[in-house]
């Protein structure tokens, strides 16, 4: 049985059919664009897009997730100029972009954000709520 079939079935139960990506044309964004000729060596079998902490926990606790775990994928946060990339061909990617909750305490001037929140999301949230705050710019490098 190909590695992509078993994880997809398990994860579809947790996050739903439409939140597990296995079609090759939709997986293109998970390939490493900075490794010409090597992208296929690290091609993922799919991506799982949870929307809550409970879904992440369920995906992480899945026996399939444990069997497929090979370490962190590379991301823009950990490796400049890199895309998320699995370290093993056939891996499943846990894409946290749907996790976009934002909480702001204007009095103490802090924000708690989920993994999918961008600087622009936080900026717009603060602006739309008319909080007397601003966010620091991300490092340009």
N, CA, C and O atoms as CSV, one atom per row, in Angstrom:
chain,resi,resn,atom,element,x,y,z
A,1,UNK,N,N,0.850,-1.181,0.000
A,1,UNK,CA,C,0.000,0.000,0.000
A,1,UNK,C,C,0.894,1.242,0.000
A,1,UNK,O,O,1.790,1.337,0.839
A,2,UNK,N,N,0.684,2.195,-0.909
A,2,UNK,CA,C,1.499,3.406,-0.923
A,2,UNK,C,C,1.362,4.167,0.391
A,2,UNK,O,O,0.304,4.151,1.020
A,3,UNK,N,N,2.429,4.826,0.796
A,3,UNK,CA,C,2.422,5.536,2.076
A,3,UNK,C,C,1.364,6.623,2.133
A,3,UNK,O,O,0.886,6.947,3.220
A,4,UNK,N,N,0.981,7.198,0.996
A,4,UNK,CA,C,0.033,8.301,0.991
A,4,UNK,C,C,-1.389,7.877,1.334
A,4,UNK,O,O,-2.166,8.697,1.823
A,5,UNK,N,N,-1.750,6.619,1.090
A,5,UNK,CA,C,-3.131,6.190,1.304
A,5,UNK,C,C,-3.456,6.046,2.786
A,5,UNK,O,O,-4.494,6.533,3.234
A,6,UNK,N,N,-2.615,5.405,3.536
A,6,UNK,CA,C,-2.890,5.171,4.950
A,6,UNK,C,C,-2.987,6.456,5.768
A,6,UNK,O,O,-3.977,6.623,6.482
A,7,UNK,N,N,-2.009,7.383,5.707
A,7,UNK,CA,C,-2.145,8.614,6.473
A,7,UNK,C,C,-3.368,9.428,6.070
A,7,UNK,O,O,-4.054,9.968,6.938
A,8,UNK,N,N,-3.655,9.528,4.787
A,8,UNK,CA,C,-4.782,10.331,4.338
A,8,UNK,C,C,-6.081,9.837,4.961
A,8,UNK,O,O,-6.892,10.643,5.418
A,9,UNK,N,N,-6.289,8.532,4.984
A,9,UNK,CA,C,-7.518,7.989,5.579
A,9,UNK,C,C,-7.618,8.357,7.052
A,9,UNK,O,O,-8.672,8.787,7.522
A,10,UNK,N,N,-6.539,8.190,7.763
A,10,UNK,CA,C,-6.531,8.477,9.195
A,10,UNK,C,C,-6.798,9.955,9.466
A,10,UNK,O,O,-7.599,10.299,10.335
A,11,UNK,N,N,-6.126,10.818,8.721
A,11,UNK,CA,C,-6.264,12.252,8.964
A,11,UNK,C,C,-7.606,12.803,8.486
A,11,UNK,O,O,-8.106,13.772,9.058
A,12,UNK,N,N,-8.197,12.210,7.454
A,12,UNK,CA,C,-9.511,12.663,6.972
A,12,UNK,C,C,-10.566,12.519,8.055
A,12,UNK,O,O,-11.479,13.339,8.144
A,13,UNK,N,N,-10.452,11.488,8.875
A,13,UNK,CA,C,-11.392,11.282,9.975
A,13,UNK,C,C,-11.288,12.433,10.970
A,13,UNK,O,O,-12.296,12.850,11.540
A,14,UNK,N,N,-10.098,12.942,11.181
A,14,UNK,CA,C,-9.860,13.994,12.170
A,14,UNK,C,C,-10.257,15.371,11.654
A,14,UNK,O,O,-10.971,16.100,12.343
A,15,UNK,N,N,-9.807,15.746,10.450
A,15,UNK,CA,C,-10.009,17.122,9.971
A,15,UNK,C,C,-11.030,17.249,8.853
A,15,UNK,O,O,-11.406,18.366,8.497
A,16,UNK,N,N,-11.485,16.147,8.294
A,16,UNK,CA,C,-12.449,16.197,7.197
A,16,UNK,C,C,-11.788,15.989,5.850
A,16,UNK,O,O,-10.604,16.276,5.672
A,17,UNK,N,N,-12.564,15.486,4.904
A,17,UNK,CA,C,-12.043,15.167,3.571
A,17,UNK,C,C,-11.416,16.356,2.865
A,17,UNK,O,O,-10.360,16.224,2.246
A,18,UNK,N,N,-12.055,17.516,2.950
A,18,UNK,CA,C,-11.577,18.674,2.203
A,18,UNK,C,C,-10.351,19.333,2.826
A,18,UNK,O,O,-9.809,20.280,2.254
A,19,UNK,N,N,-9.906,18.858,3.974
A,19,UNK,CA,C,-8.748,19.442,4.659
A,19,UNK,C,C,-7.526,18.532,4.650
A,19,UNK,O,O,-6.576,18.742,5.403
A,20,UNK,N,N,-7.562,17.519,3.788
A,20,UNK,CA,C,-6.404,16.661,3.564
A,20,UNK,C,C,-6.080,16.737,2.074
A,20,UNK,O,O,-6.882,16.339,1.229
A,21,UNK,N,N,-4.901,17.250,1.770
A,21,UNK,CA,C,-4.492,17.456,0.383
A,21,UNK,C,C,-3.605,16.293,-0.045
A,21,UNK,O,O,-2.572,16.027,0.570
A,22,UNK,N,N,-4.019,15.603,-1.111
A,22,UNK,CA,C,-3.195,14.518,-1.647
A,22,UNK,C,C,-3.023,14.620,-3.161
A,22,UNK,O,O,-2.187,13.920,-3.733
A,23,UNK,N,N,-3.794,15.471,-3.808
A,23,UNK,CA,C,-3.695,15.630,-5.261
A,23,UNK,C,C,-2.377,16.317,-5.614
A,23,UNK,O,O,-2.012,17.326,-5.010
A,24,UNK,N,N,-1.673,15.765,-6.588
A,24,UNK,CA,C,-0.356,16.285,-6.955
A,24,UNK,C,C,-0.376,17.766,-7.309
A,24,UNK,O,O,0.546,18.499,-6.950
A,25,UNK,N,N,-1.414,18.215,-8.007
A,25,UNK,CA,C,-1.456,19.616,-8.410
A,25,UNK,C,C,-1.619,20.553,-7.208
A,25,UNK,O,O,-1.177,21.701,-7.259
A,26,UNK,N,N,-2.239,20.083,-6.147
A,26,UNK,CA,C,-2.404,20.915,-4.944
A,26,UNK,C,C,-1.210,20.803,-3.999
A,26,UNK,O,O,-1.055,21.633,-3.103
A,27,UNK,N,N,-0.371,19.796,-4.184
A,27,UNK,CA,C,0.805,19.624,-3.334
A,27,UNK,C,C,2.000,20.454,-3.804
A,27,UNK,O,O,3.002,20.549,-3.095
A,28,UNK,N,N,1.906,21.044,-4.971
A,28,UNK,CA,C,3.034,21.783,-5.541
A,28,UNK,C,C,3.544,22.873,-4.600
A,28,UNK,O,O,4.746,23.135,-4.564
A,29,UNK,N,N,2.660,23.509,-3.843
A,29,UNK,CA,C,3.098,24.586,-2.949
A,29,UNK,C,C,3.907,24.067,-1.756
A,29,UNK,O,O,4.519,24.859,-1.039
A,30,UNK,N,N,3.917,22.768,-1.538
A,30,UNK,CA,C,4.684,22.186,-0.437
A,30,UNK,C,C,6.057,21.679,-0.876
A,30,UNK,O,O,6.828,21.196,-0.046
A,31,UNK,N,N,6.367,21.780,-2.147
A,31,UNK,CA,C,7.681,21.380,-2.646
A,31,UNK,C,C,8.676,22.498,-2.380
A,31,UNK,O,O,8.296,23.665,-2.288
A,32,UNK,N,N,9.928,22.149,-2.259
A,32,UNK,CA,C,10.978,23.131,-2.015
A,32,UNK,C,C,11.391,23.788,-3.329
A,32,UNK,O,O,12.020,23.137,-4.164
A,33,UNK,N,N,11.052,25.070,-3.535
A,33,UNK,CA,C,11.374,25.722,-4.803
A,33,UNK,C,C,12.853,26.071,-4.950
A,33,UNK,O,O,13.296,26.450,-6.034
A,34,UNK,N,N,13.609,25.948,-3.876
A,34,UNK,CA,C,15.015,26.336,-3.902
A,34,UNK,C,C,15.960,25.144,-4.061
A,34,UNK,O,O,17.172,25.277,-3.889
A,35,UNK,N,N,15.405,23.994,-4.386
A,35,UNK,CA,C,16.227,22.804,-4.628
A,35,UNK,C,C,15.899,22.232,-5.996
A,35,UNK,O,O,15.302,21.160,-6.089
A,36,UNK,N,N,16.284,22.937,-7.073
A,36,UNK,CA,C,15.969,22.428,-8.406
A,36,UNK,C,C,16.518,21.014,-8.600
A,36,UNK,O,O,17.671,20.729,-8.273
A,37,UNK,N,N,15.685,20.152,-9.127
A,37,UNK,CA,C,16.108,18.784,-9.379
A,37,UNK,C,C,16.001,17.873,-8.174
A,37,UNK,O,O,16.080,16.653,-8.318
A,38,UNK,N,N,15.823,18.438,-6.984
A,38,UNK,CA,C,15.732,17.616,-5.774
A,38,UNK,C,C,14.324,17.576,-5.195
A,38,UNK,O,O,14.064,16.815,-4.262
A,39,UNK,N,N,13.420,18.374,-5.728
A,39,UNK,CA,C,12.072,18.464,-5.159
A,39,UNK,C,C,11.404,17.102,-5.058
A,39,UNK,O,O,10.723,16.820,-4.072
A,40,UNK,N,N,11.588,16.258,-6.059
A,40,UNK,CA,C,10.946,14.946,-6.050
A,40,UNK,C,C,11.516,14.036,-4.962
A,40,UNK,O,O,10.815,13.155,-4.464
A,41,UNK,N,N,12.780,14.240,-4.590
A,41,UNK,CA,C,13.385,13.412,-3.549
A,41,UNK,C,C,12.718,13.627,-2.190
A,41,UNK,O,O,12.756,12.749,-1.328
A,42,UNK,N,N,12.116,14.784,-2.007
A,42,UNK,CA,C,11.476,15.122,-0.733
A,42,UNK,C,C,9.979,15.362,-0.909
A,42,UNK,O,O,9.364,16.029,-0.077
A,43,UNK,N,N,9.395,14.843,-1.951
A,43,UNK,CA,C,7.985,15.078,-2.244
A,43,UNK,C,C,7.094,14.516,-1.142
A,43,UNK,O,O,7.218,13.345,-0.782
A,44,UNK,N,N,6.203,15.334,-0.610
A,44,UNK,CA,C,5.281,14.833,0.410
A,44,UNK,C,C,4.163,14.012,-0.218
A,44,UNK,O,O,3.850,14.171,-1.399
A,45,UNK,N,N,3.568,13.140,0.574
A,45,UNK,CA,C,2.400,12.386,0.125
A,45,UNK,C,C,1.147,13.230,0.243
A,45,UNK,O,O,0.173,13.035,-0.483
A,46,UNK,N,N,1.192,14.176,1.175
A,46,UNK,CA,C,0.014,15.003,1.380
A,46,UNK,C,C,0.244,16.038,2.454
A,46,UNK,O,O,1.320,16.141,3.043
A,47,UNK,N,N,-0.806,16.801,2.685
A,47,UNK,CA,C,-0.784,17.820,3.728
A,47,UNK,C,C,-2.097,17.766,4.486
A,47,UNK,O,O,-3.157,17.535,3.905
A,48,UNK,N,N,-2.011,17.982,5.789
A,48,UNK,CA,C,-3.178,18.001,6.661
A,48,UNK,C,C,-3.315,19.425,7.168
A,48,UNK,O,O,-2.338,20.016,7.629
A,49,UNK,N,N,-4.532,19.991,7.088
A,49,UNK,CA,C,-4.752,21.381,7.467
A,49,UNK,C,C,-5.727,21.478,8.646
A,49,UNK,O,O,-6.912,21.735,8.436
A,50,UNK,N,N,-5.255,21.280,9.869
A,50,UNK,CA,C,-6.135,21.389,11.030
A,50,UNK,C,C,-6.529,22.845,11.283
A,50,UNK,O,O,-5.832,23.768,10.862
A,51,UNK,N,N,-7.655,23.039,11.978
A,51,UNK,CA,C,-8.133,24.393,12.263
A,51,UNK,C,C,-8.150,24.701,13.752
A,51,UNK,O,O,-8.498,25.813,14.150
A,52,UNK,N,N,-7.777,23.725,14.583
A,52,UNK,CA,C,-7.835,23.947,16.029
A,52,UNK,C,C,-6.725,23.172,16.729
A,52,UNK,O,O,-6.116,22.263,16.165
A,53,UNK,N,N,-6.491,23.557,17.957
A,53,UNK,CA,C,-5.492,22.858,18.764
A,53,UNK,C,C,-5.911,21.402,18.964
A,53,UNK,O,O,-5.068,20.505,18.946
A,54,UNK,N,N,-7.198,21.167,19.151
A,54,UNK,CA,C,-7.677,19.795,19.336
A,54,UNK,C,C,-7.401,18.932,18.105
A,54,UNK,O,O,-7.048,17.760,18.236
A,55,UNK,N,N,-7.561,19.510,16.906
A,55,UNK,CA,C,-7.265,18.750,15.695
A,55,UNK,C,C,-5.765,18.471,15.564
A,55,UNK,O,O,-5.368,17.399,15.109
A,56,UNK,N,N,-4.939,19.435,15.963
A,56,UNK,CA,C,-3.484,19.215,15.930
A,56,UNK,C,C,-3.116,18.091,16.885
A,56,UNK,O,O,-2.328,17.210,16.542
A,57,UNK,N,N,-3.684,18.121,18.082
A,57,UNK,CA,C,-3.409,17.070,19.067
A,57,UNK,C,C,-3.850,15.710,18.546
A,57,UNK,O,O,-3.134,14.720,18.700
A,58,UNK,N,N,-5.022,15.659,17.931
A,58,UNK,CA,C,-5.522,14.384,17.405
A,58,UNK,C,C,-4.620,13.880,16.281
A,58,UNK,O,O,-4.331,12.686,16.204
A,59,UNK,N,N,-4.178,14.783,15.414
A,59,UNK,CA,C,-3.271,14.390,14.321
A,59,UNK,C,C,-1.941,13.909,14.884
A,59,UNK,O,O,-1.388,12.916,14.409
A,60,UNK,N,N,-1.430,14.597,15.879
A,60,UNK,CA,C,-0.137,14.245,16.461
A,60,UNK,C,C,-0.199,12.944,17.250
A,60,UNK,O,O,0.793,12.221,17.335
A,61,UNK,N,N,-1.358,12.643,17.827
A,61,UNK,CA,C,-1.510,11.431,18.628
A,61,UNK,C,C,-1.832,10.216,17.768
A,61,UNK,O,O,-1.773,9.081,18.241
A,62,UNK,N,N,-2.169,10.452,16.523
A,62,UNK,CA,C,-2.521,9.359,15.618
A,62,UNK,C,C,-1.355,8.382,15.486
A,62,UNK,O,O,-0.212,8.815,15.341
A,63,UNK,N,N,-1.617,7.074,15.532
A,63,UNK,CA,C,-0.544,6.097,15.326
A,63,UNK,C,C,0.146,6.296,13.982
A,63,UNK,O,O,1.341,6.037,13.843
A,64,UNK,N,N,-0.613,6.757,12.999
A,64,UNK,CA,C,-0.051,7.008,11.681
A,64,UNK,C,C,0.943,8.165,11.759
A,64,UNK,O,O,2.017,8.104,11.160
A,65,UNK,N,N,0.585,9.218,12.496
A,65,UNK,CA,C,1.488,10.366,12.627
A,65,UNK,C,C,2.780,9.942,13.295
A,65,UNK,O,O,3.860,10.366,12.884
A,66,UNK,N,N,2.681,9.113,14.317
A,66,UNK,CA,C,3.874,8.643,15.009
A,66,UNK,C,C,4.750,7.812,14.073
A,66,UNK,O,O,5.975,7.929,14.095
A,67,UNK,N,N,4.126,6.988,13.267
A,67,UNK,CA,C,4.884,6.146,12.340
A,67,UNK,C,C,5.546,6.967,11.244
A,67,UNK,O,O,6.606,6.589,10.746
A,68,UNK,N,N,4.939,8.079,10.864
A,68,UNK,CA,C,5.460,8.899,9.763
A,68,UNK,C,C,6.409,9.992,10.236
A,68,UNK,O,O,7.027,10.661,9.408
A,69,UNK,N,N,6.539,10.189,11.526
A,69,UNK,CA,C,7.330,11.310,12.046
A,69,UNK,C,C,8.807,11.124,11.707
A,69,UNK,O,O,9.384,10.059,11.925
A,70,UNK,N,N,9.403,12.192,11.166
A,70,UNK,CA,C,10.832,12.097,10.843
A,70,UNK,C,C,11.554,13.369,11.240
A,70,UNK,O,O,12.699,13.571,10.836
A,71,UNK,N,N,10.927,14.223,12.011
A,71,UNK,CA,C,11.558,15.472,12.411
A,71,UNK,C,C,10.876,16.648,11.756
A,71,UNK,O,O,9.970,16.470,10.943
A,72,UNK,N,N,11.299,17.840,12.099
A,72,UNK,CA,C,10.635,19.030,11.583
A,72,UNK,C,C,10.908,19.249,10.102
A,72,UNK,O,O,11.973,18.902,9.591
A,73,UNK,N,N,9.930,19.828,9.430
A,73,UNK,CA,C,10.174,20.221,8.052
A,73,UNK,C,C,10.803,21.600,8.058
A,73,UNK,O,O,10.673,22.345,9.030
A,74,UNK,N,N,11.471,21.933,6.999
A,74,UNK,CA,C,12.076,23.252,6.906
A,74,UNK,C,C,10.992,24.263,6.606
A,74,UNK,O,O,10.068,23.987,5.841
A,75,UNK,N,N,11.101,25.430,7.206
A,75,UNK,CA,C,10.121,26.471,6.939
A,75,UNK,C,C,10.818,27.815,6.877
A,75,UNK,O,O,11.988,27.944,7.235
A,76,UNK,N,N,10.080,28.812,6.417
A,76,UNK,CA,C,10.651,30.150,6.306
A,76,UNK,C,C,11.083,30.668,7.674
A,76,UNK,O,O,11.998,31.484,7.771
A,77,UNK,N,N,10.423,30.193,8.730
A,77,UNK,CA,C,10.774,30.665,10.067
A,77,UNK,C,C,12.100,30.086,10.545
A,77,UNK,O,O,12.815,30.727,11.316
A,78,UNK,N,N,12.433,28.886,10.096
A,78,UNK,CA,C,13.646,28.243,10.585
A,78,UNK,C,C,14.783,28.263,9.588
A,78,UNK,O,O,15.937,28.032,9.951
A,79,UNK,N,N,14.470,28.533,8.351
A,79,UNK,CA,C,15.502,28.538,7.322
A,79,UNK,C,C,15.168,29.613,6.302
A,79,UNK,O,O,14.241,29.432,5.512
A,80,UNK,N,N,15.885,30.716,6.294
A,80,UNK,CA,C,15.555,31.790,5.365
A,80,UNK,C,C,15.517,31.289,3.923
A,80,UNK,O,O,16.294,30.421,3.524
A,81,UNK,N,N,14.604,31.853,3.166
A,81,UNK,CA,C,14.460,31.551,1.739
A,81,UNK,C,C,14.111,30.092,1.481
A,81,UNK,O,O,14.494,29.549,0.445
A,82,UNK,N,N,13.402,29.449,2.387
A,82,UNK,CA,C,13.031,28.043,2.178
A,82,UNK,C,C,11.536,27.879,2.369
A,82,UNK,O,O,10.900,28.639,3.099
A,83,UNK,N,N,11.000,26.901,1.719
A,83,UNK,CA,C,9.591,26.582,1.853
A,83,UNK,C,C,9.450,25.388,2.779
A,83,UNK,O,O,10.415,24.657,3.005
A,84,UNK,N,N,8.235,25.180,3.324
A,84,UNK,CA,C,8.048,23.975,4.131
A,84,UNK,C,C,8.395,22.758,3.285
A,84,UNK,O,O,7.969,22.646,2.136
A,85,UNK,N,N,9.158,21.867,3.853
A,85,UNK,CA,C,9.576,20.694,3.092
A,85,UNK,C,C,9.776,19.530,4.043
A,85,UNK,O,O,10.454,19.667,5.061
A,86,UNK,N,N,9.192,18.389,3.720
A,86,UNK,CA,C,9.434,17.231,4.572
A,86,UNK,C,C,10.865,16.749,4.400
A,86,UNK,O,O,11.499,17.011,3.378
A,87,UNK,N,N,11.363,16.052,5.391
A,87,UNK,CA,C,12.732,15.555,5.327
A,87,UNK,C,C,12.786,14.134,4.779
A,87,UNK,O,O,13.865,13.547,4.686
A,88,UNK,N,N,11.640,13.580,4.419
A,88,UNK,CA,C,11.574,12.207,3.938
A,88,UNK,C,C,10.491,12.110,2.868
A,88,UNK,O,O,9.373,12.578,3.086
A,89,UNK,N,N,10.790,11.529,1.746
A,89,UNK,CA,C,9.799,11.373,0.689
A,89,UNK,C,C,8.605,10.595,1.225
A,89,UNK,O,O,8.764,9.594,1.924
A,90,UNK,N,N,7.410,11.066,0.889
A,90,UNK,CA,C,6.195,10.395,1.327
A,90,UNK,C,C,5.644,10.888,2.643
A,90,UNK,O,O,4.617,10.384,3.098
A,91,UNK,N,N,6.288,11.857,3.274
A,91,UNK,CA,C,5.807,12.386,4.551
A,91,UNK,C,C,4.514,13.164,4.375
A,91,UNK,O,O,4.189,13.620,3.279
A,92,UNK,N,N,3.792,13.304,5.457
A,92,UNK,CA,C,2.611,14.167,5.493
A,92,UNK,C,C,3.026,15.468,6.167
A,92,UNK,O,O,3.743,15.451,7.167
A,93,UNK,N,N,2.578,16.592,5.625
A,93,UNK,CA,C,2.887,17.900,6.191
A,93,UNK,C,C,1.711,18.355,7.032
A,93,UNK,O,O,0.560,18.229,6.613
A,94,UNK,N,N,1.986,18.876,8.198
A,94,UNK,CA,C,0.965,19.451,9.061
A,94,UNK,C,C,0.997,20.956,8.823
A,94,UNK,O,O,1.872,21.651,9.338
A,95,UNK,N,N,0.056,21.450,8.055
A,95,UNK,CA,C,-0.006,22.854,7.642
A,95,UNK,C,C,-0.927,23.602,8.612
A,95,UNK,O,O,-2.127,23.334,8.662
A,96,UNK,N,N,-0.370,24.531,9.371
A,96,UNK,CA,C,-1.122,25.221,10.416
A,96,UNK,C,C,-1.697,26.565,9.960
A,96,UNK,O,O,-2.120,27.364,10.796
A,97,UNK,N,N,-1.720,26.824,8.673
A,97,UNK,CA,C,-2.191,28.115,8.167
A,97,UNK,C,C,-3.647,28.421,8.477
A,97,UNK,O,O,-4.027,29.592,8.474
A,98,UNK,N,N,-4.476,27.425,8.744
A,98,UNK,CA,C,-5.888,27.679,9.071
A,98,UNK,C,C,-6.079,28.115,10.517
A,98,UNK,O,O,-7.164,28.563,10.889
A,99,UNK,N,N,-5.055,27.990,11.324
A,99,UNK,CA,C,-5.156,28.365,12.737
A,99,UNK,C,C,-4.842,29.859,12.854
A,99,UNK,O,O,-3.677,30.257,12.872
A,100,UNK,N,N,-5.899,30.684,12.933
A,100,UNK,CA,C,-5.727,32.121,12.773
A,100,UNK,C,C,-6.334,32.944,13.915
A,100,UNK,O,O,-6.631,34.124,13.724
A,101,UNK,N,N,-6.520,32.360,15.067
A,101,UNK,CA,C,-7.102,33.105,16.183
A,101,UNK,C,C,-6.124,34.157,16.711
A,101,UNK,O,O,-4.914,33.935,16.763
A,102,UNK,N,N,-6.680,35.306,17.098
A,102,UNK,CA,C,-5.885,36.410,17.643
A,102,UNK,C,C,-6.583,36.926,18.893
A,102,UNK,O,O,-7.786,37.183,18.880
A,103,UNK,N,N,-5.829,37.075,19.961
A,103,UNK,CA,C,-6.308,37.716,21.186
A,103,UNK,C,C,-5.338,38.835,21.523
A,103,UNK,O,O,-4.123,38.634,21.517
A,104,UNK,N,N,-5.872,40.014,21.818
A,104,UNK,CA,C,-5.021,41.157,22.149
A,104,UNK,C,C,-5.452,41.728,23.486
A,104,UNK,O,O,-6.640,41.937,23.731
A,105,UNK,N,N,-4.471,41.981,24.353
A,105,UNK,CA,C,-4.707,42.690,25.595
A,105,UNK,C,C,-4.106,44.081,25.403
A,105,UNK,O,O,-2.896,44.266,25.528
A,106,UNK,N,N,-4.966,45.060,25.098
A,106,UNK,CA,C,-4.492,46.415,24.798
A,106,UNK,C,C,-3.916,47.096,26.032
A,106,UNK,O,O,-2.991,47.902,25.920
A,107,UNK,N,N,-4.449,46.783,27.200
A,107,UNK,CA,C,-3.969,47.423,28.432
A,107,UNK,C,C,-2.529,47.014,28.749
A,107,UNK,O,O,-1.716,47.855,29.134
A,108,UNK,N,N,-2.215,45.741,28.591
A,108,UNK,CA,C,-0.870,45.258,28.868
A,108,UNK,C,C,-0.009,45.162,27.601
A,108,UNK,O,O,1.162,44.786,27.667
A,109,UNK,N,N,-0.591,45.501,26.460
A,109,UNK,CA,C,0.108,45.577,25.183
A,109,UNK,C,C,0.776,44.260,24.771
A,109,UNK,O,O,1.980,44.215,24.521
A,110,UNK,N,N,-0.029,43.185,24.704
A,110,UNK,CA,C,0.496,41.934,24.168
A,110,UNK,C,C,-0.586,41.243,23.351
A,110,UNK,O,O,-1.777,41.514,23.506
A,111,UNK,N,N,-0.148,40.355,22.489
A,111,UNK,CA,C,-1.063,39.578,21.657
A,111,UNK,C,C,-0.691,38.105,21.759
A,111,UNK,O,O,0.480,37.748,21.893
A,112,UNK,N,N,-1.706,37.267,21.694
A,112,UNK,CA,C,-1.522,35.824,21.610
A,112,UNK,C,C,-2.111,35.413,20.268
A,112,UNK,O,O,-3.288,35.654,19.996
A,113,UNK,N,N,-1.289,34.794,19.435
A,113,UNK,CA,C,-1.743,34.422,18.094
A,113,UNK,C,C,-1.498,32.941,17.849
A,113,UNK,O,O,-0.581,32.342,18.410
A,114,UNK,N,N,-2.340,32.366,16.994
A,114,UNK,CA,C,-2.127,30.983,16.583
A,114,UNK,C,C,-1.123,30.950,15.441
A,114,UNK,O,O,-0.764,31.987,14.885
A,115,UNK,N,N,-0.681,29.766,15.103
A,115,UNK,CA,C,0.417,29.560,14.156
A,115,UNK,C,C,0.172,30.119,12.761
A,115,UNK,O,O,1.136,30.455,12.073
A,116,UNK,N,N,-1.065,30.231,12.318
A,116,UNK,CA,C,-1.344,30.694,10.963
A,116,UNK,C,C,-1.476,32.200,10.806
A,116,UNK,O,O,-1.699,32.687,9.697
A,117,UNK,N,N,-1.344,32.939,11.889
A,117,UNK,CA,C,-1.507,34.398,11.842
A,117,UNK,C,C,-0.244,35.048,11.280
A,117,UNK,O,O,0.869,34.734,11.702
A,118,UNK,N,N,-0.430,35.957,10.323
A,118,UNK,CA,C,0.691,36.681,9.737
A,118,UNK,C,C,0.821,38.057,10.399
A,118,UNK,O,O,-0.070,38.495,11.127
A,119,UNK,N,N,1.938,38.725,10.133
A,119,UNK,CA,C,2.102,40.091,10.628
A,119,UNK,C,C,0.987,40.980,10.092
A,119,UNK,O,O,0.461,41.820,10.823
A,120,UNK,N,N,0.620,40.806,8.827
A,120,UNK,CA,C,-0.440,41.620,8.240
A,120,UNK,C,C,-1.774,41.351,8.928
A,120,UNK,O,O,-2.538,42.285,9.173
A,121,UNK,N,N,-2.067,40.091,9.245
A,121,UNK,CA,C,-3.295,39.759,9.975
A,121,UNK,C,C,-3.344,40.494,11.316
A,121,UNK,O,O,-4.359,41.094,11.671
A,122,UNK,N,N,-2.237,40.437,12.051
A,122,UNK,CA,C,-2.189,41.087,13.360
A,122,UNK,C,C,-2.321,42.602,13.215
A,122,UNK,O,O,-3.038,43.242,13.984
A,123,UNK,N,N,-1.635,43.167,12.240
A,123,UNK,CA,C,-1.729,44.608,11.989
A,123,UNK,C,C,-3.177,45.018,11.728
A,123,UNK,O,O,-3.674,45.970,12.330
A,124,UNK,N,N,-3.854,44.298,10.830
A,124,UNK,CA,C,-5.238,44.632,10.491
A,124,UNK,C,C,-6.165,44.464,11.690
A,124,UNK,O,O,-7.074,45.269,11.891
A,125,UNK,N,N,-5.940,43.425,12.484
A,125,UNK,CA,C,-6.757,43.185,13.668
A,125,UNK,C,C,-6.644,44.358,14.640
A,125,UNK,O,O,-7.653,44.859,15.135
A,126,UNK,N,N,-5.417,44.793,14.909
A,126,UNK,CA,C,-5.185,45.913,15.828
A,126,UNK,C,C,-5.790,47.202,15.257
A,126,UNK,O,O,-6.411,47.977,15.985
A,127,UNK,N,N,-5.608,47.420,13.973
A,127,UNK,CA,C,-6.161,48.619,13.329
A,127,UNK,C,C,-7.687,48.605,13.361
A,127,UNK,O,O,-8.305,49.614,13.699
A,128,UNK,N,N,-8.307,47.467,13.010
A,128,UNK,CA,C,-9.766,47.374,12.955
A,128,UNK,C,C,-10.416,47.539,14.327
A,128,UNK,O,O,-11.539,48.032,14.427
A,129,UNK,N,N,-9.718,47.131,15.375
A,129,UNK,CA,C,-10.248,47.263,16.740
A,129,UNK,C,C,-9.908,48.624,17.359
A,129,UNK,O,O,-10.324,48.927,18.477
A,130,UNK,N,N,-9.150,49.436,16.623
A,130,UNK,CA,C,-8.722,50.765,17.094
A,130,UNK,C,C,-7.946,50.711,18.407
A,130,UNK,O,O,-8.086,51.595,19.252
A,131,UNK,N,N,-7.133,49.682,18.573
A,131,UNK,CA,C,-6.285,49.609,19.752
A,131,UNK,C,C,-5.159,50.635,19.623
A,131,UNK,O,O,-4.671,50.863,18.516
A,132,UNK,N,N,-4.738,51.256,20.719
A,132,UNK,CA,C,-3.635,52.237,20.653
A,132,UNK,C,C,-2.270,51.534,20.669
A,132,UNK,O,O,-1.419,51.829,21.508
A,133,UNK,N,N,-2.081,50.611,19.739
A,133,UNK,CA,C,-0.874,49.779,19.691
A,133,UNK,C,C,-0.335,49.718,18.268
A,133,UNK,O,O,-1.023,50.099,17.321
A,134,UNK,N,N,0.874,49.246,18.122
A,134,UNK,CA,C,1.442,48.928,16.822
A,134,UNK,C,C,2.296,47.682,16.983
A,134,UNK,O,O,2.675,47.319,18.097
A,135,UNK,N,N,2.596,47.031,15.870
A,135,UNK,CA,C,3.438,45.843,15.947
A,135,UNK,C,C,4.813,46.181,15.419
A,135,UNK,O,O,4.963,47.021,14.532
A,136,UNK,N,N,5.815,45.521,15.969
A,136,UNK,CA,C,7.186,45.673,15.469
A,136,UNK,C,C,7.253,45.036,14.092
A,136,UNK,O,O,6.568,44.053,13.808
A,137,UNK,N,N,8.087,45.614,13.248
A,137,UNK,CA,C,8.291,45.025,11.911
A,137,UNK,C,C,9.104,43.743,12.042
A,137,UNK,O,O,9.979,43.636,12.901
A,138,UNK,N,N,8.806,42.774,11.184
A,138,UNK,CA,C,9.640,41.570,11.200
A,138,UNK,C,C,11.028,41.912,10.683
A,138,UNK,O,O,11.211,42.912,9.989
A,139,UNK,N,N,11.979,41.100,11.012
A,139,UNK,CA,C,13.349,41.288,10.558
A,139,UNK,C,C,13.371,41.236,9.034
A,139,UNK,O,O,12.863,40.280,8.448
A,140,UNK,N,N,13.950,42.246,8.381
A,140,UNK,CA,C,13.938,42.260,6.920
A,140,UNK,C,C,14.830,41.190,6.289
A,140,UNK,O,O,14.695,40.911,5.097
A,141,UNK,N,N,15.722,40.596,7.047
A,141,UNK,CA,C,16.639,39.622,6.477
A,141,UNK,C,C,16.082,38.248,6.510
A,141,UNK,O,O,16.737,37.306,6.064
